[in-house]
């Protein structure tokens, strides 16, 4: 199909446009808008040229790339007509765009403007509630300081995701001397160390399949591998040590971490495996203390 055919097809469609999501600047429209509005549209703000508004539309839905095609209705009071609006947010060359398609519908319901305003307000409330629910869901499973999954999520995954799963591996981490750091340098310094440990765990997780990392306590973290191998678990532990060494170079506060490991090729009780990794971590922690004490003998 040639470009000329596409152009003729677009003439048959009602309002179609593409705008930059952040600035709301129109970058393309089809001939429906140029013929109907009798004014240039490209380079103009969507709410100013399409709806003749002086301010941005308060009812415009906030969308993300994950929302897919979003369909909503808008009542235009001057023409007393409904608009069926479809939006899709997408990214090209690092820029976020919104594609729009507007179809005009007669006011078959004969709703007055006050009723439409109430519907619009209801849509706004529903959108706000959806955003608040998303925020609450995020708070329920993510740790606010580090951005890792939190203890609540860890417990749920142990009960649901990791039951009867083969190749389950656990790396259990404890940040050494966090309380001493907080007492000596204040909590901001401790937060720096916690975030540094979390950053290293994210790097390790990004290079392993079926990997998740959690902050399960004030100074305790867990990395879980599922459907994996013992060799992969050892490789992740080695990666962690290497990344942590690099992160500690030329830093004001040294991040010392004790690490324990446990692995089961066959399906097992995940909580028992976590306990084994926890025990191994405390053994590692004791060895680190003994090594420090030997230096002062």
C-alpha positions as CSV (number, residue, x, y, z in Angstrom):
1,X,0.0,0.0,0.0
2,X,1.5,3.3,-1.0
3,X,1.7,6.5,1.1
4,X,-0.9,8.1,-1.1
5,X,-3.4,5.3,-0.1
6,X,-2.6,5.8,3.5
7,X,-3.3,9.6,3.1
8,X,-6.7,8.9,1.6
9,X,-7.6,6.5,4.3
10,X,-6.7,9.0,7.0
11,X,-9.0,11.5,5.3
12,X,-11.9,9.1,6.0
13,X,-11.1,8.9,9.7
14,X,-12.2,11.4,12.2
15,X,-9.8,13.4,14.4
16,X,-6.3,11.7,14.7
17,X,-3.3,13.4,16.2
18,X,0.1,12.8,17.9
19,X,1.5,15.0,20.6
20,X,4.4,15.1,23.0
21,X,3.2,13.7,26.3
22,X,5.1,16.1,28.5
23,X,4.6,19.4,26.8
24,X,1.2,18.5,25.0
25,X,2.6,20.0,21.8
26,X,1.0,18.6,18.7
27,X,3.4,17.1,16.2
28,X,1.0,15.6,13.6
29,X,-2.7,15.7,12.8
30,X,-4.8,14.3,9.9
31,X,-6.8,16.4,7.5
32,X,-9.9,16.1,9.6
33,X,-8.6,18.7,12.1
34,X,-7.0,21.0,9.5
35,X,-10.2,21.1,7.5
36,X,-12.5,21.4,10.5
37,X,-10.5,23.9,12.5
38,X,-9.3,26.0,9.6
39,X,-6.1,26.8,11.6
40,X,-2.6,25.3,11.8
41,X,-2.4,22.6,14.5
42,X,1.2,21.3,14.5
43,X,3.4,23.1,17.0
44,X,0.3,24.2,19.1
45,X,-0.8,23.0,22.5
46,X,-3.5,20.4,22.2
47,X,-6.0,21.9,24.7
48,X,-5.6,25.3,23.1
49,X,-6.1,24.5,19.5
50,X,-8.4,21.4,19.7
51,X,-10.8,22.6,22.4
52,X,-10.1,26.3,22.4
53,X,-9.3,26.3,26.1
54,X,-7.1,28.8,28.0
55,X,-5.8,26.3,30.5
56,X,-5.0,22.5,30.3
57,X,-7.9,20.1,30.4
58,X,-8.4,19.0,34.1
59,X,-10.2,15.8,32.9
60,X,-7.4,14.5,30.6
61,X,-6.4,11.1,31.9
62,X,-2.9,10.5,33.1
63,X,-1.5,7.5,31.3
64,X,1.7,5.4,31.0
65,X,3.2,3.2,28.4
66,X,1.8,0.2,30.3
67,X,-1.8,1.3,30.1
68,X,-2.3,0.3,26.4
69,X,-5.2,1.9,24.5
70,X,-7.3,3.9,26.9
71,X,-10.9,4.8,25.8
72,X,-12.9,7.5,27.5
73,X,-15.8,9.9,26.7
74,X,-16.0,13.7,26.7
75,X,-19.0,16.0,26.3
76,X,-18.4,19.2,24.3
77,X,-20.9,21.7,25.7
78,X,-20.8,24.2,22.8
79,X,-21.8,21.7,20.1
80,X,-23.7,19.5,22.6
81,X,-22.0,16.4,21.3
82,X,-20.1,13.5,22.8
83,X,-16.6,12.6,21.8
84,X,-15.3,9.1,22.0
85,X,-11.6,9.5,22.7
86,X,-8.9,6.8,22.4
87,X,-5.4,7.5,23.7
88,X,-2.2,5.5,23.5
89,X,1.1,6.5,25.1
90,X,4.3,5.3,23.4
91,X,8.0,6.1,23.3
92,X,10.1,6.9,20.2
93,X,13.8,7.9,20.3
94,X,13.6,8.5,24.0
95,X,10.6,10.9,23.7
96,X,7.2,10.0,25.2
97,X,4.2,10.7,22.8
98,X,0.5,10.3,23.0
99,X,-1.5,9.2,20.0
100,X,-5.2,10.3,19.9
101,X,-8.3,9.4,18.0
102,X,-11.5,11.4,18.4
103,X,-14.9,10.3,17.1
104,X,-17.9,12.6,17.3
105,X,-21.1,11.1,18.7
106,X,-24.5,12.9,18.7
107,X,-26.0,13.6,22.2
108,X,-28.6,10.9,22.0
109,X,-29.0,10.9,25.7
110,X,-29.8,14.7,25.8
111,X,-27.7,15.2,28.9
112,X,-27.4,18.8,30.1
113,X,-24.1,20.3,30.9
114,X,-24.5,20.1,34.7
115,X,-25.0,16.3,34.4
116,X,-21.9,16.0,32.2
117,X,-19.9,18.0,34.7
118,X,-20.9,15.6,37.4
119,X,-19.8,12.6,35.2
120,X,-16.5,14.4,34.6
121,X,-16.0,15.0,38.3
122,X,-16.8,11.3,38.9
123,X,-14.2,10.3,36.3
124,X,-11.7,12.5,38.0
125,X,-12.4,10.9,41.5
126,X,-12.1,7.4,40.0
127,X,-8.8,8.3,38.4
128,X,-7.5,9.7,41.7
129,X,-8.6,6.6,43.5
130,X,-6.9,4.4,41.0
131,X,-3.6,6.4,41.5
132,X,-4.0,6.2,45.3
133,X,-4.6,2.4,45.1
134,X,-1.5,2.0,42.9
135,X,0.5,4.0,45.5
136,X,-0.9,1.9,48.4
137,X,-0.1,-1.3,46.5
138,X,3.5,-0.1,46.0
139,X,3.9,0.8,49.6
140,X,2.6,-2.6,50.7
141,X,5.3,-4.6,48.8
142,X,8.2,-2.2,48.4
143,X,10.7,-0.9,50.9
144,X,10.6,2.9,50.9
145,X,14.3,3.5,51.6
146,X,15.9,1.1,49.2
147,X,13.2,0.4,46.6
148,X,13.6,-3.3,47.0
149,X,10.8,-5.7,47.7
150,X,9.9,-5.6,51.4
151,X,9.4,-8.2,54.2
152,X,5.6,-8.4,53.5
153,X,6.3,-9.4,49.9
154,X,9.0,-11.9,50.9
155,X,6.5,-13.7,53.2
156,X,3.9,-13.8,50.5
157,X,6.4,-15.2,48.0
158,X,7.6,-17.8,50.4
159,X,4.0,-19.0,50.8
160,X,3.0,-18.8,47.2
161,X,5.8,-18.4,44.6
162,X,8.5,-20.6,46.1
163,X,6.5,-23.6,47.3
164,X,7.4,-26.8,45.4
165,X,9.8,-25.0,43.1
166,X,13.0,-26.8,42.0
167,X,16.4,-25.2,42.0
168,X,15.8,-22.8,44.9
169,X,18.7,-20.8,46.1
170,X,19.0,-18.3,48.9
171,X,21.7,-15.7,49.6
172,X,21.2,-14.1,53.0
173,X,22.9,-10.8,53.8
174,X,23.5,-8.8,57.0
175,X,25.0,-5.3,57.0
176,X,27.6,-5.3,59.7
177,X,27.8,-2.5,62.3
178,X,24.8,-0.6,61.1
179,X,23.9,0.5,64.6
180,X,27.5,1.7,65.3
181,X,27.5,3.6,62.1
182,X,24.2,5.3,63.0
183,X,25.4,6.1,66.5
184,X,28.7,7.6,65.3
185,X,27.7,9.3,62.0
186,X,23.9,9.5,62.4
187,X,21.2,7.7,60.4
188,X,22.0,9.4,57.2
189,X,25.3,7.5,57.0
190,X,23.5,4.2,57.7
191,X,21.0,5.0,55.0
192,X,23.9,5.5,52.5
193,X,25.2,2.0,53.4
194,X,21.7,0.4,53.1
195,X,21.1,1.9,49.7
196,X,24.6,0.9,48.5
197,X,23.9,-2.7,49.5
198,X,20.5,-2.5,47.7
199,X,22.2,-1.1,44.5
200,X,24.6,-4.0,44.5
201,X,21.8,-6.6,44.9
202,X,19.9,-5.0,42.0
203,X,23.0,-5.4,39.8
204,X,23.3,-9.0,40.7
205,X,19.6,-9.7,40.1
206,X,19.8,-8.1,36.7
207,X,22.3,-10.7,35.6
208,X,20.5,-13.8,36.8
209,X,17.2,-15.3,35.7
210,X,14.3,-15.8,38.1
211,X,16.0,-13.6,40.7
212,X,14.4,-11.4,43.3
213,X,15.9,-9.3,46.1
214,X,14.2,-8.2,49.3
215,X,14.9,-6.1,52.4
216,X,13.6,-8.3,55.2
217,X,14.8,-6.4,58.2
218,X,16.6,-3.3,59.3
219,X,20.0,-4.5,58.2
220,X,19.0,-7.9,56.6
221,X,18.5,-8.6,52.9
222,X,17.7,-11.8,50.9
223,X,18.3,-12.7,47.3
224,X,16.2,-15.6,46.0
225,X,16.9,-17.7,42.9
226,X,14.2,-20.1,41.6
227,X,14.6,-22.8,38.9
228,X,18.3,-22.3,39.1
229,X,21.5,-24.2,39.9
230,X,24.0,-24.3,42.7
231,X,26.7,-22.9,40.3
232,X,24.5,-19.9,39.5
233,X,24.0,-19.2,43.2
234,X,27.8,-19.3,43.7
235,X,28.3,-17.1,40.7
236,X,25.9,-14.6,42.2
237,X,27.7,-14.6,45.5
238,X,31.0,-14.0,43.8
239,X,29.4,-11.1,41.7
240,X,28.1,-9.6,44.9
241,X,31.6,-9.6,46.5
242,X,33.1,-8.1,43.4
243,X,30.6,-5.3,43.0
244,X,30.7,-4.5,46.7
245,X,34.5,-4.2,46.6
246,X,34.1,-1.7,43.7
247,X,31.4,0.3,45.5
248,X,33.5,0.6,48.6
249,X,36.5,2.2,46.9
250,X,37.1,5.8,47.9
251,X,33.9,5.9,49.9
252,X,33.5,7.7,53.2
253,X,31.6,4.9,54.9
254,X,32.8,1.3,54.4
255,X,30.0,-1.2,53.7
256,X,30.8,-4.6,55.4
257,X,28.4,-7.4,54.7
258,X,28.1,-11.0,56.0
259,X,26.6,-13.4,53.5
260,X,25.1,-16.9,53.9
261,X,24.1,-19.4,51.3
262,X,21.7,-22.3,50.9
263,X,20.5,-24.3,47.9
264,X,18.1,-27.2,47.2
265,X,17.8,-28.7,43.7
266,X,14.7,-30.6,44.7
267,X,11.5,-28.8,45.8
268,X,11.7,-28.1,49.5
269,X,10.2,-26.0,52.3
270,X,11.4,-22.5,51.4
271,X,11.3,-21.3,55.0
272,X,13.7,-24.0,56.1
273,X,16.0,-23.1,53.3
274,X,15.9,-19.5,54.4
275,X,16.8,-20.6,57.9
276,X,19.8,-22.5,56.6
277,X,21.0,-19.5,54.7
278,X,20.5,-17.4,57.8
279,X,22.5,-19.8,60.0
280,X,25.3,-19.7,57.3
281,X,25.2,-15.9,57.4
282,X,25.7,-15.9,61.2
283,X,28.6,-18.3,60.8
284,X,30.2,-16.0,58.3
285,X,29.5,-13.0,60.6
286,X,31.3,-14.8,63.5
287,X,34.3,-15.6,61.3
288,X,34.6,-12.0,60.2
289,X,34.6,-10.9,63.9
290,X,37.3,-13.4,64.8
291,X,39.4,-12.2,61.9
292,X,39.1,-8.6,63.1
293,X,40.0,-9.7,66.7
294,X,43.1,-11.5,65.5
295,X,44.5,-8.3,64.0
296,X,44.6,-6.7,67.4
297,X,46.3,-9.7,69.2
